[in-house]
Amino acid sequence: MNPYQVPPAGSGLGPLCPYAHPEHEDYYVPVDNTENSFETFKRMLGDAARLRDDGRLVVALGWDGCGKTSLLNRCAAWVQGCLGDDCHVVSMGKMSRERETVEERQRNVFQSLIYELGDRELLTPEHRLEMTGALDKHNLNIGYYYVSRYVLKPKNAVLVILLPRTEIREEVENYARWAHPNLVFLAESRMSDAVIAHWPVIQQVHNPSLPIRLDVGTLTENDGWAFVQARKGDRTDALGYPFVAEETIRRVTAQRELSIGELHDLLHGVYQELLENGAMWRSRSTGLMGEVTFEDLLSFYFRRLGRQR
């Protein structure tokens, strides 16, 4: 078995998503400041039921692969767990962002929202007409207000929208303005400095509840080893897969600045290759697999991952 495989069956790669796969909750590891940020989110949000009176914008900041998407997915799952069937989670994270203006991206999100709510049978023909009218008039503030007041409030429902990654601080500001009651926008950006510098303006437009900013850090050598231990990749008594030593992981993380996403992809890939090819020796006396060395990881990185980046 591959200790870095995440269910359900598949590549095992990509962000954790516990609102869709509850078992993913057990795979979070306190690295990159993500655990502290998750606790900050819960503390600042307080009682999730208050979202019916005060919408929220939540922004996760950090570089590619640091765990922003997994963190926001966990936040969405927590709200869903608090509110049950009254909470609807919609993900727009995979929408194309290339060669689109801010207005085009935001209009595409709202258009997709109409489709999503329609598929979930939350819209009446009148709802769809009003939302389409707001879209045609380029007035998304009215559109989101309509969703809040006339679609969600009568059902006592809360809508959590996971937005596509944004690189424009003004886009974050717009979603802060549109966070009406019953609406939660979860946004992520790697342009941390720009968003932080613009944060006082973002706070001013969000009323009455302040937006929540979650800062995700960089992977440390201790984080890398904590991740390996959490996934049981360090076990020398495990049957069915090789182990990796602490010295090896510390050497890998010291070699270059890796994100937790890169480290996960690296370990998952090299384990999968070794297991599929049967390249590791097995002790006849104990049945234990061998060790994944620094050279194994380095070779795989340059052959597979390094070539893709």
C-alpha positions as CSV (number, residue, x, y, z in Angstrom):
1,M,0.0,0.0,0.0
2,N,1.0,3.6,-0.5
3,P,0.8,5.6,2.8
4,Y,0.4,8.8,0.9
5,Q,-2.7,7.6,-1.0
6,V,-5.8,9.5,0.0
7,P,-9.3,7.9,-0.5
8,P,-11.4,7.5,-2.5
9,A,-9.4,5.4,-5.0
10,G,-7.6,7.4,-7.6
11,S,-4.4,9.3,-7.9
12,G,-4.4,10.3,-4.3
13,L,-3.3,13.8,-5.3
14,G,-5.0,17.1,-5.0
15,P,-6.5,19.1,-2.2
16,L,-8.3,17.4,0.7
17,C,-12.1,18.0,0.5
18,P,-13.9,16.8,3.6
19,Y,-17.3,18.4,2.7
20,A,-17.4,15.9,-0.3
21,H,-15.4,13.1,1.3
22,P,-15.8,13.2,5.2
23,E,-12.9,10.7,5.6
24,H,-10.5,13.4,4.4
25,E,-10.8,15.0,7.8
26,D,-8.5,12.4,9.2
27,Y,-5.7,13.3,6.7
28,Y,-5.1,16.9,7.8
29,V,-1.6,17.5,9.3
30,P,-0.7,20.6,11.3
31,V,1.8,22.1,8.9
32,D,2.2,25.5,7.1
33,N,0.3,27.2,9.9
34,T,-2.9,25.7,8.5
35,E,-4.1,24.3,11.8
36,N,-3.7,27.6,13.5
37,S,-5.5,29.3,10.6
38,F,-8.4,26.8,10.9
39,E,-8.7,27.5,14.6
40,T,-8.6,31.3,13.8
41,F,-11.5,30.7,11.3
42,K,-13.6,28.9,13.9
43,R,-12.9,31.5,16.6
44,M,-13.6,34.5,14.4
45,L,-16.7,33.0,12.9
46,G,-18.1,31.9,16.3
47,D,-21.6,30.4,16.0
48,A,-22.1,29.3,12.4
49,A,-25.8,30.1,12.8
50,R,-25.0,33.8,12.8
51,L,-24.2,33.5,9.1
52,R,-28.0,33.7,8.5
53,D,-27.7,37.3,9.8
54,D,-24.2,38.3,8.7
55,G,-22.5,36.9,5.6
56,R,-18.7,36.5,5.6
57,L,-15.7,36.7,3.3
58,V,-12.8,34.4,4.2
59,V,-9.5,34.8,2.3
60,A,-6.6,32.3,2.5
61,L,-3.2,33.7,1.5
62,G,-0.1,31.8,0.6
63,W,2.0,30.4,-2.2
64,D,1.1,27.5,-4.6
65,G,0.8,24.2,-2.9
66,C,0.9,25.4,0.6
67,G,-2.6,24.1,1.5
68,K,-4.9,27.0,0.9
69,T,-7.5,25.0,-0.9
70,S,-7.5,22.2,1.6
71,L,-7.8,24.7,4.4
72,L,-10.8,26.4,2.8
73,N,-12.4,23.1,2.0
74,R,-12.0,22.2,5.7
75,C,-13.7,25.5,6.6
76,A,-16.6,24.7,4.3
77,A,-17.0,21.3,5.8
78,W,-17.0,22.8,9.3
79,V,-19.8,25.2,8.5
80,Q,-21.7,22.3,6.8
81,G,-21.2,20.2,9.9
82,C,-22.6,22.9,12.1
83,L,-25.7,23.7,9.9
84,G,-26.4,20.3,8.4
85,D,-28.8,20.1,5.5
86,D,-29.3,23.9,5.8
87,C,-25.8,24.5,4.4
88,H,-25.1,24.2,0.6
89,V,-21.5,24.2,-0.5
90,V,-20.7,25.2,-4.1
91,S,-17.2,25.0,-5.6
92,M,-16.1,27.3,-8.4
93,G,-12.4,26.5,-7.9
94,K,-11.8,24.7,-11.2
95,M,-13.2,27.4,-13.4
96,S,-10.9,28.8,-16.0
97,R,-9.1,32.1,-15.1
98,E,-6.9,32.5,-18.2
99,R,-7.4,35.7,-20.2
100,E,-10.4,36.8,-18.3
101,T,-10.9,40.3,-16.8
102,V,-12.1,40.7,-13.2
103,E,-15.6,41.4,-14.4
104,E,-15.7,38.4,-16.7
105,R,-14.5,36.1,-14.0
106,Q,-17.1,37.4,-11.5
107,R,-19.9,37.2,-14.1
108,N,-18.9,33.6,-14.9
109,V,-19.0,32.7,-11.2
110,F,-22.5,34.1,-10.9
111,Q,-23.7,32.4,-14.1
112,S,-22.3,29.1,-12.8
113,L,-24.1,29.8,-9.5
114,I,-27.4,30.1,-11.3
115,Y,-26.8,26.6,-12.9
116,E,-25.7,25.1,-9.6
117,L,-28.7,26.4,-7.6
118,G,-31.0,25.3,-10.4
119,D,-29.5,21.8,-10.4
120,R,-30.1,21.6,-6.6
121,E,-33.7,22.7,-7.2
122,L,-33.3,25.8,-5.0
123,L,-34.5,28.2,-7.7
124,T,-38.0,28.9,-8.9
125,P,-38.5,30.3,-12.5
126,E,-38.9,33.7,-10.9
127,H,-35.6,33.4,-9.1
128,R,-33.8,32.4,-12.2
129,L,-35.3,35.3,-14.1
130,E,-34.3,37.9,-11.4
131,M,-30.8,36.5,-11.2
132,T,-30.3,36.4,-14.9
133,G,-31.6,40.0,-15.1
134,A,-29.0,41.2,-12.5
135,L,-26.3,39.4,-14.5
136,D,-27.5,41.1,-17.8
137,K,-27.4,44.5,-16.1
138,H,-23.9,43.8,-14.7
139,N,-25.2,44.4,-11.2
140,L,-23.8,41.5,-9.2
141,N,-24.4,43.2,-5.9
142,I,-28.1,43.2,-6.6
143,G,-27.8,39.6,-7.8
144,Y,-26.2,38.3,-4.6
145,Y,-28.6,40.4,-2.5
146,Y,-31.4,38.7,-4.3
147,V,-29.9,35.2,-3.6
148,S,-29.5,36.2,0.0
149,R,-32.9,37.7,0.6
150,Y,-35.3,35.7,-1.6
151,V,-33.6,32.4,-2.4
152,L,-31.8,31.5,0.8
153,K,-33.6,33.4,3.7
154,P,-37.0,31.8,3.1
155,K,-35.3,28.3,3.4
156,N,-33.2,29.3,6.4
157,A,-30.3,28.2,4.3
158,V,-26.6,29.2,4.1
159,L,-24.7,29.1,0.9
160,V,-20.9,28.6,1.0
161,I,-19.2,29.5,-2.3
162,L,-15.6,28.4,-2.9
163,L,-14.3,30.9,-5.4
164,P,-11.6,30.5,-8.1
165,R,-8.2,31.7,-7.1
166,T,-7.8,35.4,-7.5
167,E,-4.7,37.5,-8.1
168,I,-6.5,40.9,-8.0
169,R,-7.0,42.7,-4.7
170,E,-10.0,44.6,-6.1
171,E,-11.7,41.3,-6.8
172,V,-11.4,40.3,-3.1
173,E,-12.8,43.7,-2.2
174,N,-15.9,43.1,-4.4
175,Y,-16.7,39.8,-2.8
176,A,-16.4,41.5,0.6
177,R,-19.0,43.9,-0.5
178,W,-21.3,41.1,-1.8
179,A,-21.2,39.0,1.4
180,H,-24.8,39.5,2.3
181,P,-26.5,37.4,5.0
182,N,-26.7,33.7,4.3
183,L,-23.7,34.0,2.0
184,V,-20.1,32.9,2.7
185,F,-17.4,33.5,0.1
186,L,-14.2,31.5,0.5
187,A,-11.4,33.0,-1.6
188,E,-7.7,32.2,-2.0
189,S,-4.8,34.2,-3.4
190,R,-1.0,33.8,-3.7
191,M,-0.6,37.6,-4.0
192,S,-0.3,37.9,-0.2
193,D,1.5,41.3,-0.1
194,A,-1.0,43.0,-2.4
195,V,-4.1,41.7,-0.5
196,I,-2.6,42.5,2.9
197,A,-1.7,46.0,1.8
198,H,-5.3,46.4,0.6
199,W,-6.9,44.7,3.7
200,P,-7.9,47.9,5.5
201,V,-10.0,48.9,2.5
202,I,-11.5,45.4,2.3
203,Q,-12.5,45.6,5.9
204,Q,-14.2,48.9,5.5
205,V,-16.6,47.6,2.7
206,H,-17.6,44.5,4.6
207,N,-20.4,45.3,7.0
208,P,-21.4,44.4,9.7
209,S,-19.0,41.4,10.2
210,L,-15.3,41.8,9.4
211,P,-13.8,39.5,6.8
212,I,-11.5,36.8,7.9
213,R,-7.9,36.5,6.7
214,L,-6.0,33.2,7.0
215,D,-2.3,33.4,6.4
216,V,-0.7,30.0,5.4
217,G,3.0,29.7,6.0
218,T,5.8,27.9,4.3
219,L,6.9,24.3,4.9
220,T,9.7,23.9,7.5
221,E,12.0,20.9,8.0
222,N,9.9,20.0,11.1
223,D,6.7,20.2,9.0
224,G,8.0,17.8,6.5
225,W,8.9,15.2,9.1
226,A,5.5,15.7,10.9
227,F,3.7,15.1,7.6
228,V,5.6,11.8,7.1
229,Q,4.9,10.6,10.6
230,A,1.2,11.5,10.3
231,R,0.9,9.4,7.2
232,K,2.9,6.5,8.8
233,G,5.6,6.7,6.1
234,D,8.2,6.4,8.8
235,R,7.2,3.0,10.1
236,T,9.9,0.3,9.9
237,D,7.4,-2.3,11.2
238,A,4.9,-1.7,8.4
239,L,4.1,-4.5,6.0
240,G,3.5,-3.8,2.4
241,Y,5.4,-0.5,1.9
242,P,8.9,0.9,2.4
243,F,9.8,3.5,5.0
244,V,11.6,6.8,4.9
245,A,14.0,8.1,7.5
246,E,13.8,11.4,9.3
247,E,17.3,12.4,8.1
248,T,16.1,11.8,4.5
249,I,13.1,14.1,4.8
250,R,15.1,16.8,6.5
251,R,17.7,16.6,3.7
252,V,14.9,16.9,1.1
253,T,13.3,19.9,2.7
254,A,16.6,21.6,3.2
255,Q,17.6,21.0,-0.5
256,R,15.0,23.5,-1.8
257,E,11.9,25.3,-0.6
258,L,9.1,22.8,-1.1
259,S,5.4,23.3,-0.4
260,I,3.4,20.6,1.4
261,G,1.7,19.9,-1.9
262,E,5.0,19.3,-3.7
263,L,6.2,17.1,-0.8
264,H,3.0,15.0,-0.9
265,D,3.2,14.6,-4.7
266,L,6.9,13.6,-4.5
267,L,6.4,11.0,-1.8
268,H,3.2,9.6,-3.3
269,G,4.8,9.4,-6.7
270,V,8.0,7.7,-5.7
271,Y,6.2,5.2,-3.4
272,Q,3.7,4.4,-6.2
273,E,6.5,3.8,-8.7
274,L,8.6,1.6,-6.3
275,L,5.5,-0.5,-5.3
276,E,4.3,-0.9,-8.9
277,N,7.7,-1.8,-10.3
278,G,8.6,-4.0,-7.3
279,A,11.9,-2.2,-7.1
280,M,12.3,-2.4,-3.3
281,W,13.8,-5.5,-1.7
282,R,11.8,-7.4,0.8
283,S,13.4,-9.1,3.8
284,R,12.8,-12.8,3.8
285,S,13.0,-13.1,7.5
286,T,10.6,-10.2,8.5
287,G,8.6,-9.5,5.4
288,L,9.5,-5.8,5.7
289,M,10.0,-3.5,2.8
290,G,13.2,-1.5,2.4
291,E,14.0,2.1,2.7
292,V,13.2,5.0,0.4
293,T,16.5,6.9,0.2
294,F,17.3,10.5,-0.6
295,E,18.7,9.3,-4.0
296,D,15.3,7.6,-4.8
297,L,13.5,10.9,-4.1
298,L,15.9,13.0,-5.9
299,S,15.9,10.8,-9.0
300,F,12.1,10.7,-9.1
301,Y,11.9,14.5,-8.7
302,F,14.1,15.2,-11.7
303,R,12.5,12.5,-13.8
304,R,8.9,13.4,-13.1
305,L,8.0,16.4,-11.0
306,G,11.0,18.6,-11.8
307,R,10.3,18.3,-15.5
308,Q,6.7,19.5,-15.0
309,R,7.5,22.6,-13.0
